[in-house]
């Protein structure tokens, strides 16, 4: 067994056997600090508490360069387990996730803000391993450019890039900010014409805006849209140029896309229109712990789903009931066979449901085990935006039963991990208005029954009742907080949002007022 560690941005731990990822957990889910940095001690302790120390043969670490406190923490942990430690390059760990695809040969593209002195790599992935064929350093960072735009627009860099992507879909003319970064085929790298990154890049972008007679300290919505459209277009054009260059050079048309920039689902859509694309479900830095273990695994590794984290137990819920945490609610125990019909009827009553059961998802998306679920109406979208304190321009996503995706989406693909956007069919747009973005797209989880049977059966009950195989599905957390992890955290968050909570097999309901 190999224990993977990532101790940087969005730190995590994982446990991988010869054929299967058994555990993978972000430290933020335990500490409740978004994108927690540092040694993932709570995630490690949970995994070892479930599996024990005796079966660990090796520790792998995602990322090469560390010193001081970070290095000491890993050395102390090695002493505790008394097994070897291997360190692997940041982008190599991102790239290693190609092993989760079913491609025999593929281009593996990794792009992010930066890690171990690089911001992008291109490799050829095959059964023989990875052959690196191109790199971009941290000065020529496309991810840093997008993060700097995020900061210029008043959002949190390395966290709120999705807001820039959402804004770019709104109507408006792109603001012409000139050539700031692009792909250069001569040097096989992105090229940053500003020559600076981080805070200096943000300052440079503000000076460009001032030169265009725009006050960067105050931009109205329309101006933010124009800037966002520029940033998104530059991102898409540069990445597509890079992939086209290497696809033509190698003759490979299958692409694995990993790293933080692969969270940009609009970009993923553009890539997927041209190439056969696979995006790992934990493409960000949390995935480095898993990637580091895959570099030591020979052969394919099975990934059935992302339910790899903390497990909700009915016994722990019962303890909380006995201690009085749920004294103000109606509490009912549901047998497994009762859950789908009970939740389905609550949805038919237009109740907002919180689901917190089974093992927690790994990665940025909630996929039915830590989800808030509702009918996909405009009213529910607006209500949840207020309750969750989300920016009003941010869309919600649906879960759609896979058998019915062609009735709702144009040119759909199986997308169980919410890594792509698709255009919504005009004739059903009003029926699922709450999950359709302003540009008539949506980012679905397309769900097969063997992926999550209880969740599937709940939505199928809705379909059998009112011919609607779609629900609004958003992550179970207040905006800006990590997704809910434990039983107690589920109860605390439910107090702020939702009409009913399925916690394990316990249904907890608020009074209808």
FILUM-740502 format. One record per residue (C-alpha): residue number from 1; residue in one letter; x, y negated, z. Coordinates in steps of 0.2 Angstrom, whole numbers, plus 5000, padded with zeros to 4 digits. Layout:
- NUM	a	X	Y	Z
...
***
This chain:
- 1	x	5000	5000	5000
- 2	x	5006	4983	4996
- 3	x	5002	4967	5006
- 4	x	5002	4951	4996
- 5	x	5005	4934	5003
- 6	x	5003	4917	4996
- 7	x	5007	4903	5009
- 8	x	5005	4887	4998
- 9	x	4990	4878	4992
- 10	x	4974	4888	4995
- 11	x	4984	4902	5004
- 12	x	4978	4920	5004
- 13	x	4982	4938	5008
- 14	x	4978	4954	4999
- 15	x	4980	4972	5000
- 16	x	4982	4983	4984
- 17	x	4984	5001	4982
- 18	x	4990	5010	4967
- 19	x	4974	5008	4957
- 20	x	4963	4996	4967
- 21	x	4963	4979	4975
- 22	x	4956	4983	4992
- 23	x	4956	4966	5001
- 24	x	4959	4948	4996
- 25	x	4954	4933	5007
- 26	x	4958	4915	5006
- 27	x	4964	4908	5023
- 28	x	4952	4893	5021
- 29	x	4937	4904	5024
- 30	x	4943	4907	5042
- 31	x	4951	4890	5047
- 32	x	4936	4880	5038
- 33	x	4949	4869	5030
- 34	x	4947	4867	5011
- 35	x	4963	4873	5002
- 36	x	4972	4878	5018
- 37	x	4991	4878	5016
- 38	x	5003	4889	5026
- 39	x	5005	4907	5031
- 40	x	4988	4915	5030
- 41	x	4989	4922	5047
- 42	x	4970	4924	5050
- 43	x	4967	4933	5033
- 44	x	4982	4944	5037
- 45	x	4976	4949	5054
- 46	x	4958	4953	5047
- 47	x	4965	4964	5034
- 48	x	4977	4973	5046
- 49	x	4963	4974	5059
- 50	x	4953	4984	5046
- 51	x	4967	4995	5038
- 52	x	4981	4995	5052
- 53	x	4999	4992	5049
- 54	x	5005	5010	5046
- 55	x	5001	5011	5028
- 56	x	5010	4995	5022
- 57	x	5025	5000	5012
- 58	x	5029	4982	5005
- 59	x	5026	4964	5007
- 60	x	5025	4953	4991
- 61	x	5025	4934	4991
- 62	x	5018	4923	4977
- 63	x	5031	4909	4975
- 64	x	5050	4909	4976
- 65	x	5055	4893	4984
- 66	x	5052	4889	5002
- 67	x	5062	4884	5018
- 68	x	5060	4879	5036
- 69	x	5043	4883	5044
- 70	x	5036	4892	5029
- 71	x	5051	4904	5027
- 72	x	5052	4907	5046
- 73	x	5034	4913	5046
- 74	x	5037	4926	5033
- 75	x	5053	4932	5041
- 76	x	5043	4934	5058
- 77	x	5029	4943	5049
- 78	x	5042	4955	5040
- 79	x	5050	4958	5057
- 80	x	5032	4963	5064
- 81	x	5029	4976	5050
- 82	x	5047	4981	5047
- 83	x	5045	4983	5028
- 84	x	5054	4975	5013
- 85	x	5049	4958	5006
- 86	x	5049	4954	4988
- 87	x	5047	4936	4981
- 88	x	5040	4932	4964
- 89	x	5039	4916	4953
- 90	x	5023	4906	4955
- 91	x	5018	4907	4937
- 92	x	5023	4925	4935
- 93	x	5010	4929	4949
- 94	x	4997	4920	4939
- 95	x	5002	4929	4923
- 96	x	5001	4946	4932
- 97	x	4982	4945	4933
- 98	x	4982	4950	4914
- 99	x	4982	4968	4921
- 100	x	4964	4965	4927
- 101	x	4959	4963	4908
- 102	x	4956	4978	4897
- 103	x	4968	4971	4883
- 104	x	4981	4982	4877
- 105	x	4991	4967	4871
- 106	x	4987	4949	4874
- 107	x	4994	4931	4875
- 108	x	4995	4926	4894
- 109	x	4993	4908	4896
- 110	x	4996	4900	4914
- 111	x	4993	4881	4917
- 112	x	4992	4872	4933
- 113	x	4999	4856	4942
- 114	x	5015	4865	4945
- 115	x	5023	4879	4955
- 116	x	5042	4884	4956
- 117	x	5047	4870	4945
- 118	x	5035	4875	4930
- 119	x	5018	4869	4925
- 120	x	5014	4881	4911
- 121	x	5020	4898	4904
- 122	x	5016	4908	4889
- 123	x	5019	4927	4889
- 124	x	5015	4942	4879
- 125	x	5006	4955	4891
- 126	x	5006	4973	4886
- 127	x	5007	4990	4895
- 128	x	5026	4988	4895
- 129	x	5024	4972	4906
- 130	x	5026	4953	4903
- 131	x	5038	4945	4890
- 132	x	5039	4926	4894
- 133	x	5041	4916	4877
- 134	x	5038	4898	4882
- 135	x	5037	4887	4898
- 136	x	5033	4869	4902
- 137	x	5042	4861	4917
- 138	x	5033	4850	4931
- 139	x	5037	4834	4922
- 140	x	5027	4840	4907
- 141	x	5012	4845	4917
- 142	x	4995	4845	4909
- 143	x	4987	4850	4926
- 144	x	4995	4835	4935
- 145	x	4989	4824	4921
- 146	x	4971	4830	4924
- 147	x	4974	4828	4943
- 148	x	4980	4810	4941
- 149	x	4964	4806	4931
- 150	x	4954	4814	4945
- 151	x	4962	4803	4958
- 152	x	4960	4787	4947
- 153	x	4942	4790	4946
- 154	x	4941	4790	4965
- 155	x	4940	4809	4968
- 156	x	4952	4821	4977
- 157	x	4966	4828	4966
- 158	x	4969	4847	4967
- 159	x	4951	4849	4973
- 160	x	4938	4838	4963
- 161	x	4944	4841	4945
- 162	x	4927	4849	4942
- 163	x	4919	4833	4944
- 164	x	4929	4825	4930
- 165	x	4924	4840	4919
- 166	x	4905	4837	4924
- 167	x	4906	4818	4920
- 168	x	4914	4822	4903
- 169	x	4898	4830	4897
- 170	x	4887	4814	4900
- 171	x	4883	4803	4884
- 172	x	4895	4789	4881
- 173	x	4910	4784	4870
- 174	x	4927	4791	4875
- 175	x	4939	4777	4881
- 176	x	4955	4777	4870
- 177	x	4970	4777	4883
- 178	x	4983	4781	4870
- 179	x	4994	4797	4869
- 180	x	4999	4801	4886
- 181	x	5002	4820	4885
- 182	x	5001	4833	4871
- 183	x	5008	4849	4865
- 184	x	5024	4848	4855
- 185	x	5026	4863	4843
- 186	x	5045	4859	4841
- 187	x	5049	4862	4859
- 188	x	5035	4874	4862
- 189	x	5030	4864	4877
- 190	x	5018	4851	4883
- 191	x	5025	4834	4882
- 192	x	5022	4820	4895
- 193	x	5025	4803	4887
- 194	x	5023	4794	4904
- 195	x	5038	4804	4910
- 196	x	5031	4804	4928
- 197	x	5020	4815	4939
- 198	x	5010	4814	4955
- 199	x	5008	4797	4963
- 200	x	5018	4788	4950
- 201	x	5007	4796	4936
- 202	x	4992	4789	4945
- 203	x	5000	4772	4946
- 204	x	5004	4772	4927
- 205	x	4986	4777	4923
- 206	x	4980	4763	4933
- 207	x	4991	4751	4924
- 208	x	4985	4758	4907
- 209	x	4967	4754	4913
- 210	x	4971	4737	4918
- 211	x	4979	4734	4901
- 212	x	4962	4739	4894
- 213	x	4953	4725	4905
- 214	x	4946	4739	4917
- 215	x	4948	4737	4936
- 216	x	4953	4754	4942
- 217	x	4948	4750	4960
- 218	x	4930	4748	4954
- 219	x	4923	4758	4939
- 220	x	4904	4760	4936
- 221	x	4897	4777	4931
- 222	x	4898	4773	4912
- 223	x	4916	4769	4913
- 224	x	4920	4784	4923
- 225	x	4911	4795	4910
- 226	x	4922	4786	4896
- 227	x	4938	4790	4906
- 228	x	4933	4808	4910
- 229	x	4928	4811	4891
- 230	x	4946	4806	4887
- 231	x	4954	4817	4900
- 232	x	4944	4832	4895
- 233	x	4947	4830	4876
- 234	x	4966	4828	4879
- 235	x	4966	4844	4889
- 236	x	4956	4854	4877
- 237	x	4966	4848	4862
- 238	x	4983	4851	4870
- 239	x	4978	4869	4876
- 240	x	4971	4874	4860
- 241	x	4986	4868	4850
- 242	x	4997	4878	4861
- 243	x	4987	4894	4860
- 244	x	4985	4892	4841
- 245	x	5004	4890	4839
- 246	x	5008	4906	4848
- 247	x	4993	4916	4841
- 248	x	4999	4912	4824
- 249	x	5017	4916	4828
- 250	x	5013	4933	4837
- 251	x	4997	4938	4827
- 252	x	4989	4941	4844
- 253	x	4971	4934	4846
- 254	x	4967	4941	4863
- 255	x	4970	4928	4877
- 256	x	4971	4929	4896
- 257	x	4970	4912	4904
- 258	x	4976	4909	4922
- 259	x	4981	4895	4934
- 260	x	4971	4881	4941
- 261	x	4967	4873	4924
- 262	x	4958	4889	4920
- 263	x	4944	4884	4932
- 264	x	4939	4871	4918
- 265	x	4924	4881	4910
- 266	x	4922	4868	4896
- 267	x	4940	4872	4891
- 268	x	4937	4890	4893
- 269	x	4922	4889	4881
- 270	x	4932	4881	4867
- 271	x	4945	4895	4869
- 272	x	4932	4908	4869
- 273	x	4924	4902	4853
- 274	x	4940	4906	4844
- 275	x	4949	4920	4853
- 276	x	4944	4935	4863
- 277	x	4946	4927	4881
- 278	x	4948	4934	4898
- 279	x	4949	4923	4913
- 280	x	4953	4931	4930
- 281	x	4939	4927	4944
- 282	x	4953	4921	4955
- 283	x	4963	4911	4943
- 284	x	4968	4897	4955
- 285	x	4982	4898	4968
- 286	x	4972	4910	4979
- 287	x	4975	4923	4966
- 288	x	4994	4922	4968
- 289	x	4994	4935	4983
- 290	x	4985	4947	4971
- 291	x	4996	4943	4957
- 292	x	5012	4947	4967
- 293	x	5006	4964	4971
- 294	x	5001	4968	4953
- 295	x	5019	4965	4948
- 296	x	5024	4980	4958
- 297	x	5009	4991	4952
- 298	x	5012	5003	4937
- 299	x	4997	5005	4926
- 300	x	4980	4997	4926
- 301	x	4971	4991	4942
- 302	x	4953	4993	4944
- 303	x	4943	4977	4948
- 304	x	4924	4981	4950
- 305	x	4919	4965	4958
- 306	x	4926	4951	4969
- 307	x	4918	4957	4985
- 308	x	4935	4959	4994
- 309	x	4934	4949	5010
- 310	x	4926	4948	5027
- 311	x	4912	4960	5030
- 312	x	4896	4955	5038
- 313	x	4890	4969	5051
- 314	x	4873	4971	5058
- 315	x	4880	4975	5075
- 316	x	4888	4957	5076
- 317	x	4872	4949	5071
- 318	x	4863	4959	5085
- 319	x	4876	4952	5097
- 320	x	4872	4934	5092
- 321	x	4854	4937	5093
- 322	x	4856	4944	5111
- 323	x	4867	4928	5115
- 324	x	4852	4917	5110
- 325	x	4859	4909	5094
- 326	x	4843	4913	5084
- 327	x	4830	4909	5098
- 328	x	4822	4895	5088
- 329	x	4819	4906	5072
- 330	x	4808	4921	5067
- 331	x	4820	4936	5066
- 332	x	4815	4952	5057
- 333	x	4826	4967	5053
- 334	x	4824	4974	5035
- 335	x	4828	4991	5029
- 336	x	4838	4992	5014
- 337	x	4824	4996	5003
- 338	x	4813	4981	5009
- 339	x	4826	4968	5005
- 340	x	4823	4965	4987
- 341	x	4804	4963	4988
- 342	x	4805	4953	5004
- 343	x	4817	4940	4996
- 344	x	4808	4941	4979
- 345	x	4792	4936	4988
- 346	x	4800	4921	4997
- 347	x	4807	4915	4980
- 348	x	4789	4916	4973
- 349	x	4784	4905	4988
- 350	x	4797	4893	4982
- 351	x	4808	4895	4997
- 352	x	4827	4892	4997
- 353	x	4836	4907	5003
- 354	x	4854	4909	5010
- 355	x	4862	4926	5008
- 356	x	4876	4931	5019
- 357	x	4879	4950	5018
- 358	x	4891	4963	5014
- 359	x	4909	4958	5009
- 360	x	4913	4940	5005
- 361	x	4918	4935	4987
- 362	x	4936	4931	4983
- 363	x	4939	4916	4972
- 364	x	4930	4900	4969
- 365	x	4913	4907	4965
- 366	x	4899	4914	4976
- 367	x	4891	4929	4967
- 368	x	4877	4935	4978
- 369	x	4885	4939	4994
- 370	x	4888	4921	5000
- 371	x	4875	4912	4990
- 372	x	4861	4900	4991
- 373	x	4847	4905	4979
- 374	x	4831	4897	4973
- 375	x	4819	4895	4959
- 376	x	4829	4886	4945
- 377	x	4818	4870	4945
- 378	x	4822	4852	4944
- 379	x	4815	4849	4961
- 380	x	4826	4862	4969
- 381	x	4841	4855	4961
- 382	x	4837	4838	4968
- 383	x	4833	4845	4985
- 384	x	4849	4855	4986
- 385	x	4860	4841	4980
- 386	x	4853	4831	4995
- 387	x	4855	4845	5008
- 388	x	4872	4850	5002
- 389	x	4878	4832	5000
- 390	x	4883	4835	4982
- 391	x	4886	4821	4969
- 392	x	4870	4820	4959
- 393	x	4879	4822	4943
- 394	x	4886	4839	4947
- 395	x	4875	4853	4940
- 396	x	4870	4870	4948
- 397	x	4873	4887	4940
- 398	x	4861	4902	4937
- 399	x	4862	4920	4940
- 400	x	4854	4929	4925
- 401	x	4850	4947	4923
- 402	x	4862	4953	4909
- 403	x	4848	4962	4900
- 404	x	4839	4945	4897
- 405	x	4854	4934	4893
- 406	x	4850	4933	4875
- 407	x	4833	4926	4879
- 408	x	4841	4911	4888
- 409	x	4858	4908	4880
- 410	x	4865	4906	4863
- 411	x	4879	4918	4859
- 412	x	4881	4925	4876
- 413	x	4894	4936	4883
- 414	x	4895	4947	4899
- 415	x	4901	4934	4912
- 416	x	4900	4942	4929
- 417	x	4912	4929	4937
- 418	x	4905	4912	4931
- 419	x	4921	4908	4921
- 420	x	4912	4901	4905
- 421	x	4898	4889	4900
- 422	x	4885	4893	4886
- 423	x	4872	4883	4877
- 424	x	4854	4885	4883
- 425	x	4841	4890	4871
- 426	x	4829	4875	4868
- 427	x	4813	4885	4870
- 428	x	4817	4890	4888
- 429	x	4826	4874	4894
- 430	x	4812	4867	4903
- 431	x	4808	4883	4912
- 432	x	4826	4883	4920
- 433	x	4829	4865	4921
- 434	x	4837	4865	4938
- 435	x	4852	4875	4931
- 436	x	4854	4865	4914
- 437	x	4868	4852	4913
- 438	x	4865	4836	4904
- 439	x	4874	4843	4888
- 440	x	4862	4857	4888
- 441	x	4875	4870	4894
- 442	x	4875	4881	4909
- 443	x	4888	4891	4919
- 444	x	4880	4908	4922
- 445	x	4884	4924	4932
- 446	x	4877	4937	4920
- 447	x	4872	4951	4932
- 448	x	4872	4970	4929
- 449	x	4864	4981	4943
- 450	x	4880	4991	4947
- 451	x	4889	4974	4951
- 452	x	4877	4970	4966
- 453	x	4861	4981	4967
- 454	x	4852	4971	4981
- 455	x	4854	4955	4972
- 456	x	4850	4962	4955
- 457	x	4834	4970	4962
- 458	x	4829	4954	4970
- 459	x	4830	4944	4954
- 460	x	4822	4959	4945
- 461	x	4807	4958	4957
- 462	x	4805	4940	4952
- 463	x	4806	4945	4933
- 464	x	4793	4958	4936
- 465	x	4781	4946	4945
- 466	x	4783	4930	4934
- 467	x	4794	4935	4919
- 468	x	4809	4925	4925
- 469	x	4825	4934	4926
- 470	x	4835	4919	4932
- 471	x	4838	4910	4949
- 472	x	4848	4895	4954
- 473	x	4864	4901	4963
- 474	x	4876	4890	4972
- 475	x	4889	4894	4985
- 476	x	4883	4895	5003
- 477	x	4892	4880	5011
- 478	x	4890	4861	5013
- 479	x	4899	4852	4999
- 480	x	4918	4849	5003
- 481	x	4918	4864	5015
- 482	x	4924	4882	5011
- 483	x	4911	4895	5007
- 484	x	4904	4903	5023
- 485	x	4913	4918	5030
- 486	x	4907	4925	5046
- 487	x	4890	4929	5054
- 488	x	4891	4913	5066
- 489	x	4897	4902	5052
- 490	x	4882	4908	5042
- 491	x	4870	4903	5056
- 492	x	4878	4886	5058
- 493	x	4877	4882	5039
- 494	x	4859	4888	5038
- 495	x	4854	4876	5051
- 496	x	4858	4862	5038
- 497	x	4851	4870	5023
- 498	x	4838	4883	5018
- 499	x	4821	4891	5023
- 500	x	4827	4908	5026
- 501	x	4844	4917	5029
- 502	x	4847	4935	5025
- 503	x	4862	4939	5037
- 504	x	4866	4957	5035
- 505	x	4850	4966	5036
- 506	x	4842	4953	5047
- 507	x	4830	4940	5039
- 508	x	4830	4924	5049
- 509	x	4816	4911	5045
- 510	x	4813	4893	5049
- 511	x	4795	4888	5053
- 512	x	4786	4880	5038
- 513	x	4782	4862	5042
***
